[in-house]
Amino acid sequence: MHQPQPPDRLRLSPTQSTRLTMASQDLADARAADLASLDVPGLILLVERLRGSLDDALRLIKELAPPP
Protein backbone atom coordinates (compact mmCIF):
# COMPACT_ATOMS: atom_id res chain seq x y z
CA MET A 1 0.00 0.00 0.00
CA HIS A 2 1.26 3.47 -0.87
CA GLN A 3 2.15 5.66 2.12
CA PRO A 4 1.03 9.29 1.85
CA GLN A 5 3.91 11.72 1.62
CA PRO A 6 4.31 14.22 4.45
CA PRO A 7 3.62 17.82 3.47
CA ASP A 8 6.53 20.01 2.49
CA ARG A 9 8.04 22.03 5.28
CA LEU A 10 6.44 25.38 5.79
CA ARG A 11 8.30 28.25 4.24
CA LEU A 12 8.61 31.00 6.81
CA SER A 13 9.44 34.56 6.03
CA PRO A 14 12.54 35.91 7.82
CA THR A 15 10.27 37.74 10.26
CA GLN A 16 8.22 34.62 10.99
CA SER A 17 11.39 32.59 11.45
CA THR A 18 12.73 35.17 13.91
CA ARG A 19 9.46 35.13 15.85
CA LEU A 20 9.62 31.35 16.11
CA THR A 21 13.25 31.45 17.20
CA MET A 22 12.48 34.06 19.87
CA ALA A 23 9.59 31.99 21.25
CA SER A 24 11.81 28.90 21.34
CA GLN A 25 14.52 30.84 23.17
CA ASP A 26 12.03 32.20 25.70
CA LEU A 27 10.88 28.65 26.42
CA ALA A 28 14.45 27.37 26.72
CA ASP A 29 15.30 30.22 29.12
CA ALA A 30 12.23 29.46 31.25
CA ARG A 31 13.10 25.76 31.37
CA ALA A 32 16.66 26.57 32.42
CA ALA A 33 15.62 29.05 35.12
CA ASP A 34 15.85 28.01 38.75
CA LEU A 35 12.33 29.00 39.70
CA ALA A 36 12.99 28.51 43.40
CA SER A 37 15.64 31.21 43.30
CA LEU A 38 13.53 33.83 41.53
CA ASP A 39 11.81 36.53 43.55
CA VAL A 40 8.20 37.49 42.91
CA PRO A 41 8.99 40.22 40.35
CA GLY A 42 11.29 37.79 38.51
CA LEU A 43 8.58 35.15 38.35
CA ILE A 44 6.06 37.70 37.12
CA LEU A 45 8.44 38.83 34.37
CA LEU A 46 9.07 35.21 33.35
CA VAL A 47 5.35 34.45 33.16
CA GLU A 48 4.65 37.64 31.21
CA ARG A 49 7.42 36.85 28.74
CA LEU A 50 6.02 33.34 28.22
CA ARG A 51 2.50 34.73 27.79
CA GLY A 52 3.74 37.09 25.11
CA SER A 53 5.62 34.30 23.36
CA LEU A 54 2.58 32.02 23.44
CA ASP A 55 0.36 34.77 22.09
CA ASP A 56 2.77 35.46 19.24
CA ALA A 57 3.17 31.74 18.46
CA LEU A 58 -0.61 31.36 18.21
CA ARG A 59 -0.78 34.37 15.89
CA LEU A 60 1.95 32.82 13.76
CA ILE A 61 -0.03 29.58 13.50
CA LYS A 62 -3.10 31.54 12.40
CA GLU A 63 -0.99 33.30 9.74
CA LEU A 64 0.27 29.98 8.40
CA ALA A 65 -2.92 27.92 8.65
CA PRO A 66 -4.96 27.58 5.49
CA PRO A 67 -8.37 29.26 5.62
CA PRO A 68 -11.19 26.92 6.67
N, CA, C, O and CB atoms as a CASP TS submission, in Angstrom:
PFRMAT TS
TARGET T0000
AUTHOR 0000-0000-0000
METHOD Language model
MODEL 1
PARENT N/A
ATOM      1  N   MET     1       0.844  -1.183   0.000  1.00  0.00           N
ATOM      2  CA  MET     1       0.000   0.000   0.000  1.00  0.00           C
ATOM      3  C   MET     1       0.884   1.237   0.000  1.00  0.00           C
ATOM      4  O   MET     1       1.915   1.271   0.671  1.00  0.00           O
ATOM      5  CB  MET     1      -0.957   0.003   1.218  1.00  0.00           C
ATOM      6  N   HIS     2       0.486   2.234  -0.738  1.00  0.00           N
ATOM      7  CA  HIS     2       1.265   3.466  -0.868  1.00  0.00           C
ATOM      8  C   HIS     2       1.074   4.359   0.354  1.00  0.00           C
ATOM      9  O   HIS     2      -0.053   4.676   0.734  1.00  0.00           O
ATOM     10  CB  HIS     2       0.865   4.224  -2.145  1.00  0.00           C
ATOM     11  N   GLN     3       2.195   4.762   0.966  1.00  0.00           N
ATOM     12  CA  GLN     3       2.148   5.658   2.117  1.00  0.00           C
ATOM     13  C   GLN     3       2.018   7.098   1.629  1.00  0.00           C
ATOM     14  O   GLN     3       2.721   7.501   0.703  1.00  0.00           O
ATOM     15  CB  GLN     3       3.412   5.489   3.007  1.00  0.00           C
ATOM     16  N   PRO     4       1.129   7.874   2.240  1.00  0.00           N
ATOM     17  CA  PRO     4       1.031   9.287   1.845  1.00  0.00           C
ATOM     18  C   PRO     4       2.318  10.015   2.220  1.00  0.00           C
ATOM     19  O   PRO     4       2.935   9.733   3.247  1.00  0.00           O
ATOM     20  CB  PRO     4      -0.197   9.971   2.519  1.00  0.00           C
ATOM     21  N   GLN     5       2.703  10.949   1.370  1.00  0.00           N
ATOM     22  CA  GLN     5       3.908  11.724   1.623  1.00  0.00           C
ATOM     23  C   GLN     5       3.606  12.841   2.618  1.00  0.00           C
ATOM     24  O   GLN     5       2.540  13.452   2.563  1.00  0.00           O
ATOM     25  CB  GLN     5       4.469  12.305   0.307  1.00  0.00           C
ATOM     26  N   PRO     6       4.538  13.106   3.524  1.00  0.00           N
ATOM     27  CA  PRO     6       4.315  14.224   4.450  1.00  0.00           C
ATOM     28  C   PRO     6       4.336  15.536   3.677  1.00  0.00           C
ATOM     29  O   PRO     6       4.989  15.641   2.639  1.00  0.00           O
ATOM     30  CB  PRO     6       5.389  14.239   5.578  1.00  0.00           C
ATOM     31  N   PRO     7       3.621  16.535   4.182  1.00  0.00           N
ATOM     32  CA  PRO     7       3.618  17.817   3.475  1.00  0.00           C
ATOM     33  C   PRO     7       5.004  18.450   3.503  1.00  0.00           C
ATOM     34  O   PRO     7       5.805  18.194   4.402  1.00  0.00           O
ATOM     35  CB  PRO     7       2.584  18.773   4.095  1.00  0.00           C
ATOM     36  N   ASP     8       5.265  19.279   2.505  1.00  0.00           N
ATOM     37  CA  ASP     8       6.527  20.012   2.490  1.00  0.00           C
ATOM     38  C   ASP     8       6.619  20.873   3.738  1.00  0.00           C
ATOM     39  O   ASP     8       5.608  21.278   4.313  1.00  0.00           O
ATOM     40  CB  ASP     8       6.653  20.881   1.212  1.00  0.00           C
ATOM     41  N   ARG     9       7.847  21.141   4.141  1.00  0.00           N
ATOM     42  CA  ARG     9       8.035  22.026   5.284  1.00  0.00           C
ATOM     43  C   ARG     9       7.471  23.396   4.963  1.00  0.00           C
ATOM     44  O   ARG     9       7.505  23.850   3.820  1.00  0.00           O
ATOM     45  CB  ARG     9       9.525  22.128   5.666  1.00  0.00           C
ATOM     46  N   LEU    10       6.961  24.037   5.981  1.00  0.00           N
ATOM     47  CA  LEU    10       6.442  25.380   5.787  1.00  0.00           C
ATOM     48  C   LEU    10       7.578  26.328   5.451  1.00  0.00           C
ATOM     49  O   LEU    10       8.677  26.217   5.995  1.00  0.00           O
ATOM     50  CB  LEU    10       5.688  25.861   7.033  1.00  0.00           C
ATOM     51  N   ARG    11       7.313  27.227   4.583  1.00  0.00           N
ATOM     52  CA  ARG    11       8.302  28.246   4.242  1.00  0.00           C
ATOM     53  C   ARG    11       7.956  29.504   5.029  1.00  0.00           C
ATOM     54  O   ARG    11       6.936  30.150   4.791  1.00  0.00           O
ATOM     55  CB  ARG    11       8.334  28.529   2.692  1.00  0.00           C
ATOM     56  N   LEU    12       8.830  29.831   5.967  1.00  0.00           N
ATOM     57  CA  LEU    12       8.613  30.996   6.807  1.00  0.00           C
ATOM     58  C   LEU    12       9.360  32.190   6.248  1.00  0.00           C
ATOM     59  O   LEU    12      10.457  32.065   5.703  1.00  0.00           O
ATOM     60  CB  LEU    12       9.050  30.717   8.244  1.00  0.00           C
ATOM     61  N   SER    13       8.746  33.337   6.394  1.00  0.00           N
ATOM     62  CA  SER    13       9.445  34.563   6.029  1.00  0.00           C
ATOM     63  C   SER    13      10.542  34.782   7.083  1.00  0.00           C
ATOM     64  O   SER    13      10.496  34.169   8.150  1.00  0.00           O
ATOM     65  CB  SER    13       8.448  35.803   5.947  1.00  0.00           C
ATOM     66  N   PRO    14      11.507  35.631   6.803  1.00  0.00           N
ATOM     67  CA  PRO    14      12.537  35.908   7.820  1.00  0.00           C
ATOM     68  C   PRO    14      11.939  36.416   9.137  1.00  0.00           C
ATOM     69  O   PRO    14      12.414  36.065  10.217  1.00  0.00           O
ATOM     70  CB  PRO    14      13.533  36.936   7.284  1.00  0.00           C
ATOM     71  N   THR    15      10.907  37.233   9.040  1.00  0.00           N
ATOM     72  CA  THR    15      10.268  37.742  10.259  1.00  0.00           C
ATOM     73  C   THR    15       9.596  36.619  11.030  1.00  0.00           C
ATOM     74  O   THR    15       9.723  36.546  12.253  1.00  0.00           O
ATOM     75  CB  THR    15       9.242  38.830   9.917  1.00  0.00           C
ATOM     76  N   GLN    16       8.884  35.746  10.335  1.00  0.00           N
ATOM     77  CA  GLN    16       8.222  34.622  10.993  1.00  0.00           C
ATOM     78  C   GLN    16       9.250  33.687  11.618  1.00  0.00           C
ATOM     79  O   GLN    16       9.045  33.191  12.726  1.00  0.00           O
ATOM     80  CB  GLN    16       7.341  33.853   9.995  1.00  0.00           C
ATOM     81  N   SER    17      10.335  33.449  10.929  1.00  0.00           N
ATOM     82  CA  SER    17      11.389  32.590  11.454  1.00  0.00           C
ATOM     83  C   SER    17      11.994  33.192  12.725  1.00  0.00           C
ATOM     84  O   SER    17      12.268  32.475  13.687  1.00  0.00           O
ATOM     85  CB  SER    17      12.481  32.373  10.393  1.00  0.00           C
ATOM     86  N   THR    18      12.199  34.497  12.724  1.00  0.00           N
ATOM     87  CA  THR    18      12.733  35.172  13.908  1.00  0.00           C
ATOM     88  C   THR    18      11.759  35.077  15.066  1.00  0.00           C
ATOM     89  O   THR    18      12.169  34.846  16.204  1.00  0.00           O
ATOM     90  CB  THR    18      13.042  36.639  13.601  1.00  0.00           C
ATOM     91  N   ARG    19      10.468  35.252  14.789  1.00  0.00           N
ATOM     92  CA  ARG    19       9.457  35.134  15.845  1.00  0.00           C
ATOM     93  C   ARG    19       9.465  33.740  16.458  1.00  0.00           C
ATOM     94  O   ARG    19       9.370  33.596  17.677  1.00  0.00           O
ATOM     95  CB  ARG    19       8.062  35.455  15.291  1.00  0.00           C
ATOM     96  N   LEU    20       9.578  32.724  15.627  1.00  0.00           N
ATOM     97  CA  LEU    20       9.619  31.349  16.110  1.00  0.00           C
ATOM     98  C   LEU    20      10.881  31.098  16.935  1.00  0.00           C
ATOM     99  O   LEU    20      10.829  30.451  17.981  1.00  0.00           O
ATOM    100  CB  LEU    20       9.549  30.367  14.933  1.00  0.00           C
ATOM    101  N   THR    21      11.994  31.604  16.465  1.00  0.00           N
ATOM    102  CA  THR    21      13.248  31.455  17.200  1.00  0.00           C
ATOM    103  C   THR    21      13.171  32.141  18.560  1.00  0.00           C
ATOM    104  O   THR    21      13.630  31.589  19.560  1.00  0.00           O
ATOM    105  CB  THR    21      14.414  32.026  16.387  1.00  0.00           C
ATOM    106  N   MET    22      12.599  33.332  18.603  1.00  0.00           N
ATOM    107  CA  MET    22      12.478  34.059  19.872  1.00  0.00           C
ATOM    108  C   MET    22      11.585  33.308  20.854  1.00  0.00           C
ATOM    109  O   MET    22      11.900  33.235  22.042  1.00  0.00           O
ATOM    110  CB  MET    22      11.920  35.470  19.630  1.00  0.00           C
ATOM    111  N   ALA    23      10.482  32.751  20.376  1.00  0.00           N
ATOM    112  CA  ALA    23       9.593  31.989  21.252  1.00  0.00           C
ATOM    113  C   ALA    23      10.296  30.744  21.773  1.00  0.00           C
ATOM    114  O   ALA    23      10.145  30.389  22.942  1.00  0.00           O
ATOM    115  CB  ALA    23       8.304  31.601  20.510  1.00  0.00           C
ATOM    116  N   SER    24      11.059  30.082  20.919  1.00  0.00           N
ATOM    117  CA  SER    24      11.810  28.898  21.344  1.00  0.00           C
ATOM    118  C   SER    24      12.860  29.265  22.390  1.00  0.00           C
ATOM    119  O   SER    24      13.073  28.522  23.349  1.00  0.00           O
ATOM    120  CB  SER    24      12.483  28.225  20.134  1.00  0.00           C
ATOM    121  N   GLN    25      13.511  30.405  22.205  1.00  0.00           N
ATOM    122  CA  GLN    25      14.519  30.844  23.167  1.00  0.00           C
ATOM    123  C   GLN    25      13.888  31.212  24.500  1.00  0.00           C
ATOM    124  O   GLN    25      14.440  30.900  25.556  1.00  0.00           O
ATOM    125  CB  GLN    25      15.298  32.030  22.616  1.00  0.00           C
ATOM    126  N   ASP    26      12.733  31.874  24.460  1.00  0.00           N
ATOM    127  CA  ASP    26      12.033  32.203  25.703  1.00  0.00           C
ATOM    128  C   ASP    26      11.672  30.935  26.475  1.00  0.00           C
ATOM    129  O   ASP    26      11.810  30.891  27.698  1.00  0.00           O
ATOM    130  CB  ASP    26      10.764  33.020  25.404  1.00  0.00           C
ATOM    131  N   LEU    27      11.214  29.913  25.770  1.00  0.00           N
ATOM    132  CA  LEU    27      10.876  28.652  26.423  1.00  0.00           C
ATOM    133  C   LEU    27      12.122  27.980  26.986  1.00  0.00           C
ATOM    134  O   LEU    27      12.096  27.470  28.106  1.00  0.00           O
ATOM    135  CB  LEU    27      10.168  27.713  25.442  1.00  0.00           C
ATOM    136  N   ALA    28      13.202  27.974  26.233  1.00  0.00           N
ATOM    137  CA  ALA    28      14.451  27.373  26.716  1.00  0.00           C
ATOM    138  C   ALA    28      14.950  28.107  27.956  1.00  0.00           C
ATOM    139  O   ALA    28      15.406  27.472  28.907  1.00  0.00           O
ATOM    140  CB  ALA    28      15.532  27.395  25.610  1.00  0.00           C
ATOM    141  N   ASP    29      14.870  29.436  27.957  1.00  0.00           N
ATOM    142  CA  ASP    29      15.300  30.217  29.119  1.00  0.00           C
ATOM    143  C   ASP    29      14.445  29.892  30.343  1.00  0.00           C
ATOM    144  O   ASP    29      14.962  29.751  31.451  1.00  0.00           O
ATOM    145  CB  ASP    29      15.230  31.721  28.809  1.00  0.00           C
ATOM    146  N   ALA    30      13.130  29.774  30.133  1.00  0.00           N
ATOM    147  CA  ALA    30      12.231  29.462  31.247  1.00  0.00           C
ATOM    148  C   ALA    30      12.506  28.066  31.799  1.00  0.00           C
ATOM    149  O   ALA    30      12.459  27.853  33.011  1.00  0.00           O
ATOM    150  CB  ALA    30      10.765  29.571  30.801  1.00  0.00           C
ATOM    151  N   ARG    31      12.793  27.117  30.910  1.00  0.00           N
ATOM    152  CA  ARG    31      13.097  25.758  31.372  1.00  0.00           C
ATOM    153  C   ARG    31      14.409  25.712  32.153  1.00  0.00           C
ATOM    154  O   ARG    31      14.558  24.922  33.085  1.00  0.00           O
ATOM    155  CB  ARG    31      13.166  24.797  30.182  1.00  0.00           C
ATOM    156  N   ALA    32      15.352  26.560  31.766  1.00  0.00           N
ATOM    157  CA  ALA    32      16.662  26.568  32.420  1.00  0.00           C
ATOM    158  C   ALA    32      16.668  27.362  33.724  1.00  0.00           C
ATOM    159  O   ALA    32      17.587  27.222  34.531  1.00  0.00           O
ATOM    160  CB  ALA    32      17.701  27.136  31.480  1.00  0.00           C
ATOM    161  N   ALA    33      15.655  28.189  33.933  1.00  0.00           N
ATOM    162  CA  ALA    33      15.620  29.048  35.118  1.00  0.00           C
ATOM    163  C   ALA    33      15.395  28.216  36.374  1.00  0.00           C
ATOM    164  O   ALA    33      14.636  27.247  36.376  1.00  0.00           O
ATOM    165  CB  ALA    33      14.518  30.114  34.982  1.00  0.00           C
ATOM    166  N   ASP    34      16.073  28.619  37.437  1.00  0.00           N
ATOM    167  CA  ASP    34      15.851  28.010  38.748  1.00  0.00           C
ATOM    168  C   ASP    34      14.712  28.776  39.398  1.00  0.00           C
ATOM    169  O   ASP    34      14.929  29.806  40.036  1.00  0.00           O
ATOM    170  CB  ASP    34      17.155  28.036  39.644  1.00  0.00           C
ATOM    171  N   LEU    35      13.504  28.270  39.234  1.00  0.00           N
ATOM    172  CA  LEU    35      12.326  28.996  39.696  1.00  0.00           C
ATOM    173  C   LEU    35      12.342  29.245  41.198  1.00  0.00           C
ATOM    174  O   LEU    35      11.809  30.252  41.664  1.00  0.00           O
ATOM    175  CB  LEU    35      11.080  28.237  39.325  1.00  0.00           C
ATOM    176  N   ALA    36      12.943  28.348  41.952  1.00  0.00           N
ATOM    177  CA  ALA    36      12.991  28.511  43.403  1.00  0.00           C
ATOM    178  C   ALA    36      13.841  29.706  43.807  1.00  0.00           C
ATOM    179  O   ALA    36      13.662  30.260  44.891  1.00  0.00           O
ATOM    180  CB  ALA    36      13.530  27.249  44.056  1.00  0.00           C
ATOM    181  N   SER    37      14.766  30.103  42.939  1.00  0.00           N
ATOM    182  CA  SER    37      15.642  31.214  43.303  1.00  0.00           C
ATOM    183  C   SER    37      15.117  32.568  42.835  1.00  0.00           C
ATOM    184  O   SER    37      15.664  33.604  43.211  1.00  0.00           O
ATOM    185  CB  SER    37      17.014  30.986  42.731  1.00  0.00           C
ATOM    186  N   LEU    38      14.063  32.570  42.019  1.00  0.00           N
ATOM    187  CA  LEU    38      13.525  33.829  41.529  1.00  0.00           C
ATOM    188  C   LEU    38      12.617  34.478  42.571  1.00  0.00           C
ATOM    189  O   LEU    38      11.850  33.804  43.259  1.00  0.00           O
ATOM    190  CB  LEU    38      12.761  33.608  40.224  1.00  0.00           C
ATOM    191  N   ASP    39      12.724  35.807  42.670  1.00  0.00           N
ATOM    192  CA  ASP    39      11.812  36.531  43.546  1.00  0.00           C
ATOM    193  C   ASP    39      10.490  36.752  42.808  1.00  0.00           C
ATOM    194  O   ASP    39      10.363  36.417  41.630  1.00  0.00           O
ATOM    195  CB  ASP    39      12.432  37.890  44.004  1.00  0.00           C
ATOM    196  N   VAL    40       9.526  37.312  43.503  1.00  0.00           N
ATOM    197  CA  VAL    40       8.196  37.494  42.914  1.00  0.00           C
ATOM    198  C   VAL    40       8.252  38.328  41.626  1.00  0.00           C
ATOM    199  O   VAL    40       7.660  37.921  40.626  1.00  0.00           O
ATOM    200  CB  VAL    40       7.261  38.164  43.926  1.00  0.00           C
ATOM    201  N   PRO    41       8.937  39.473  41.613  1.00  0.00           N
ATOM    202  CA  PRO    41       8.993  40.220  40.348  1.00  0.00           C
ATOM    203  C   PRO    41       9.643  39.415  39.213  1.00  0.00           C
ATOM    204  O   PRO    41       9.224  39.524  38.060  1.00  0.00           O
ATOM    205  CB  PRO    41       9.761  41.521  40.552  1.00  0.00           C
ATOM    206  N   GLY    42      10.654  38.617  39.532  1.00  0.00           N
ATOM    207  CA  GLY    42      11.293  37.788  38.515  1.00  0.00           C
ATOM    208  C   GLY    42      10.350  36.741  37.950  1.00  0.00           C
ATOM    209  O   GLY    42      10.341  36.487  36.745  1.00  0.00           O
ATOM    210  N   LEU    43       9.561  36.139  38.819  1.00  0.00           N
ATOM    211  CA  LEU    43       8.578  35.153  38.354  1.00  0.00           C
ATOM    212  C   LEU    43       7.503  35.810  37.491  1.00  0.00           C
ATOM    213  O   LEU    43       7.077  35.252  36.480  1.00  0.00           O
ATOM    214  CB  LEU    43       7.926  34.441  39.552  1.00  0.00           C
ATOM    215  N   ILE    44       7.072  36.995  37.901  1.00  0.00           N
ATOM    216  CA  ILE    44       6.060  37.703  37.122  1.00  0.00           C
ATOM    217  C   ILE    44       6.606  38.025  35.734  1.00  0.00           C
ATOM    218  O   ILE    44       5.915  37.830  34.734  1.00  0.00           O
ATOM    219  CB  ILE    44       5.618  38.997  37.844  1.00  0.00           C
ATOM    220  N   LEU    45       7.842  38.518  35.670  1.00  0.00           N
ATOM    221  CA  LEU    45       8.442  38.828  34.365  1.00  0.00           C
ATOM    222  C   LEU    45       8.571  37.586  33.498  1.00  0.00           C
ATOM    223  O   LEU    45       8.337  37.647  32.291  1.00  0.00           O
ATOM    224  CB  LEU    45       9.813  39.471  34.551  1.00  0.00           C
ATOM    225  N   LEU    46       8.943  36.459  34.102  1.00  0.00           N
ATOM    226  CA  LEU    46       9.071  35.213  33.353  1.00  0.00           C
ATOM    227  C   LEU    46       7.722  34.783  32.781  1.00  0.00           C
ATOM    228  O   LEU    46       7.625  34.411  31.611  1.00  0.00           O
ATOM    229  CB  LEU    46       9.646  34.106  34.248  1.00  0.00           C
ATOM    230  N   VAL    47       6.687  34.836  33.611  1.00  0.00           N
ATOM    231  CA  VAL    47       5.348  34.453  33.160  1.00  0.00           C
ATOM    232  C   VAL    47       4.863  35.398  32.058  1.00  0.00           C
ATOM    233  O   VAL    47       4.291  34.948  31.065  1.00  0.00           O
ATOM    234  CB  VAL    47       4.354  34.458  34.344  1.00  0.00           C
ATOM    235  N   GLU    48       5.085  36.685  32.226  1.00  0.00           N
ATOM    236  CA  GLU    48       4.647  37.644  31.207  1.00  0.00           C
ATOM    237  C   GLU    48       5.382  37.429  29.888  1.00  0.00           C
ATOM    238  O   GLU    48       4.788  37.545  28.816  1.00  0.00           O
ATOM    239  CB  GLU    48       4.867  39.078  31.698  1.00  0.00           C
ATOM    240  N   ARG    49       6.663  37.118  29.968  1.00  0.00           N
ATOM    241  CA  ARG    49       7.417  36.849  28.740  1.00  0.00           C
ATOM    242  C   ARG    49       6.878  35.606  28.039  1.00  0.00           C
ATOM    243  O   ARG    49       6.736  35.590  26.816  1.00  0.00           O
ATOM    244  CB  ARG    49       8.916  36.676  29.052  1.00  0.00           C
ATOM    245  N   LEU    50       6.581  34.570  28.811  1.00  0.00           N
ATOM    246  CA  LEU    50       6.024  33.344  28.223  1.00  0.00           C
ATOM    247  C   LEU    50       4.633  33.587  27.648  1.00  0.00           C
ATOM    248  O   LEU    50       4.290  33.039  26.601  1.00  0.00           O
ATOM    249  CB  LEU    50       5.966  32.226  29.273  1.00  0.00           C
ATOM    250  N   ARG    51       3.834  34.403  28.324  1.00  0.00           N
ATOM    251  CA  ARG    51       2.502  34.732  27.794  1.00  0.00           C
ATOM    252  C   ARG    51       2.610  35.445  26.458  1.00  0.00           C
ATOM    253  O   ARG    51       1.866  35.144  25.524  1.00  0.00           O
ATOM    254  CB  ARG    51       1.723  35.605  28.790  1.00  0.00           C
ATOM    255  N   GLY    52       3.531  36.383  26.368  1.00  0.00           N
ATOM    256  CA  GLY    52       3.740  37.094  25.113  1.00  0.00           C
ATOM    257  C   GLY    52       4.203  36.164  24.007  1.00  0.00           C
ATOM    258  O   GLY    52       3.751  36.265  22.866  1.00  0.00           O
ATOM    259  N   SER    53       5.115  35.250  24.352  1.00  0.00           N
ATOM    260  CA  SER    53       5.615  34.296  23.362  1.00  0.00           C
ATOM    261  C   SER    53       4.514  33.359  22.892  1.00  0.00           C
ATOM    262  O   SER    53       4.416  33.064  21.701  1.00  0.00           O
ATOM    263  CB  SER    53       6.774  33.488  23.939  1.00  0.00           C
ATOM    264  N   LEU    54       3.690  32.893  23.811  1.00  0.00           N
ATOM    265  CA  LEU    54       2.585  32.016  23.443  1.00  0.00           C
ATOM    266  C   LEU    54       1.591  32.749  22.546  1.00  0.00           C
ATOM    267  O   LEU    54       1.131  32.199  21.546  1.00  0.00           O
ATOM    268  CB  LEU    54       1.879  31.486  24.698  1.00  0.00           C
ATOM    269  N   ASP    55       1.266  33.975  22.900  1.00  0.00           N
ATOM    270  CA  ASP    55       0.356  34.767  22.089  1.00  0.00           C
ATOM    271  C   ASP    55       0.906  34.938  20.677  1.00  0.00           C
ATOM    272  O   ASP    55       0.172  34.772  19.703  1.00  0.00           O
ATOM    273  CB  ASP    55       0.113  36.133  22.737  1.00  0.00           C
ATOM    274  N   ASP    56       2.184  35.267  20.560  1.00  0.00           N
ATOM    275  CA  ASP    56       2.772  35.455  19.239  1.00  0.00           C
ATOM    276  C   ASP    56       2.832  34.146  18.459  1.00  0.00           C
ATOM    277  O   ASP    56       2.612  34.137  17.248  1.00  0.00           O
ATOM    278  CB  ASP    56       4.166  36.050  19.366  1.00  0.00           C
ATOM    279  N   ALA    57       3.128  33.038  19.146  1.00  0.00           N
ATOM    280  CA  ALA    57       3.172  31.737  18.461  1.00  0.00           C
ATOM    281  C   ALA    57       1.791  31.362  17.925  1.00  0.00           C
ATOM    282  O   ALA    57       1.682  30.821  16.824  1.00  0.00           O
ATOM    283  CB  ALA    57       3.685  30.636  19.418  1.00  0.00           C
ATOM    284  N   LEU    58       0.747  31.643  18.686  1.00  0.00           N
ATOM    285  CA  LEU    58      -0.612  31.356  18.207  1.00  0.00           C
ATOM    286  C   LEU    58      -0.977  32.240  17.022  1.00  0.00           C
ATOM    287  O   LEU    58      -1.648  31.785  16.096  1.00  0.00           O
ATOM    288  CB  LEU    58      -1.631  31.550  19.336  1.00  0.00           C
ATOM    289  N   ARG    59      -0.546  33.493  17.041  1.00  0.00           N
ATOM    290  CA  ARG    59      -0.780  34.373  15.891  1.00  0.00           C
ATOM    291  C   ARG    59      -0.045  33.854  14.656  1.00  0.00           C
ATOM    292  O   ARG    59      -0.572  33.902  13.544  1.00  0.00           O
ATOM    293  CB  ARG    59      -0.329  35.813  16.212  1.00  0.00           C
ATOM    294  N   LEU    60       1.175  33.360  14.863  1.00  0.00           N
ATOM    295  CA  LEU    60       1.953  32.815  13.756  1.00  0.00           C
ATOM    296  C   LEU    60       1.251  31.600  13.148  1.00  0.00           C
ATOM    297  O   LEU    60       1.211  31.446  11.927  1.00  0.00           O
ATOM    298  CB  LEU    60       3.366  32.435  14.229  1.00  0.00           C
ATOM    299  N   ILE    61       0.706  30.749  13.997  1.00  0.00           N
ATOM    300  CA  ILE    61      -0.026  29.576  13.496  1.00  0.00           C
ATOM    301  C   ILE    61      -1.223  30.020  12.670  1.00  0.00           C
ATOM    302  O   ILE    61      -1.494  29.452  11.613  1.00  0.00           O
ATOM    303  CB  ILE    61      -0.489  28.674  14.664  1.00  0.00           C
ATOM    304  N   LYS    62      -1.947  31.042  13.151  1.00  0.00           N
ATOM    305  CA  LYS    62      -3.100  31.537  12.396  1.00  0.00           C
ATOM    306  C   LYS    62      -2.662  32.104  11.043  1.00  0.00           C
ATOM    307  O   LYS    62      -3.370  31.946  10.048  1.00  0.00           O
ATOM    308  CB  LYS    62      -3.851  32.615  13.205  1.00  0.00           C
ATOM    309  N   GLU    63      -1.503  32.759  11.000  1.00  0.00           N
ATOM    310  CA  GLU    63      -0.994  33.296   9.738  1.00  0.00           C
ATOM    311  C   GLU    63      -0.688  32.182   8.751  1.00  0.00           C
ATOM    312  O   GLU    63      -0.904  32.335   7.549  1.00  0.00           O
ATOM    313  CB  GLU    63       0.257  34.135   9.981  1.00  0.00           C
ATOM    314  N   LEU    64      -0.186  31.062   9.254  1.00  0.00           N
ATOM    315  CA  LEU    64       0.273  29.977   8.402  1.00  0.00           C
ATOM    316  C   LEU    64      -0.815  28.958   8.055  1.00  0.00           C
ATOM    317  O   LEU    64      -0.704  28.230   7.069  1.00  0.00           O
ATOM    318  CB  LEU    64       1.408  29.280   9.066  1.00  0.00           C
ATOM    319  N   ALA    65      -1.852  28.918   8.866  1.00  0.00           N
ATOM    320  CA  ALA    65      -2.921  27.924   8.654  1.00  0.00           C
ATOM    321  C   ALA    65      -3.749  28.300   7.422  1.00  0.00           C
ATOM    322  O   ALA    65      -4.053  29.470   7.192  1.00  0.00           O
ATOM    323  CB  ALA    65      -3.841  27.822   9.913  1.00  0.00           C
ATOM    324  N   PRO    66      -4.102  27.290   6.645  1.00  0.00           N
ATOM    325  CA  PRO    66      -4.961  27.583   5.495  1.00  0.00           C
ATOM    326  C   PRO    66      -6.346  28.008   5.979  1.00  0.00           C
ATOM    327  O   PRO    66      -6.797  27.569   7.037  1.00  0.00           O
ATOM    328  CB  PRO    66      -5.069  26.348   4.555  1.00  0.00           C
ATOM    329  N   PRO    67      -7.016  28.855   5.213  1.00  0.00           N
ATOM    330  CA  PRO    67      -8.372  29.257   5.619  1.00  0.00           C
ATOM    331  C   PRO    67      -9.297  28.046   5.656  1.00  0.00           C
ATOM    332  O   PRO    67      -9.130  27.108   4.877  1.00  0.00           O
ATOM    333  CB  PRO    67      -8.937  30.330   4.656  1.00  0.00           C
ATOM    334  N   PRO    68     -10.271  28.071   6.563  1.00  0.00           N
ATOM    335  CA  PRO    68     -11.194  26.918   6.674  1.00  0.00           C
ATOM    336  C   PRO    68     -12.068  26.764   5.467  1.00  0.00           C
ATOM    337  O   PRO    68     -12.889  25.849   5.412  1.00  0.00           O
ATOM    338  CB  PRO    68     -12.065  27.052   7.894  1.00  0.00           C
TER
END
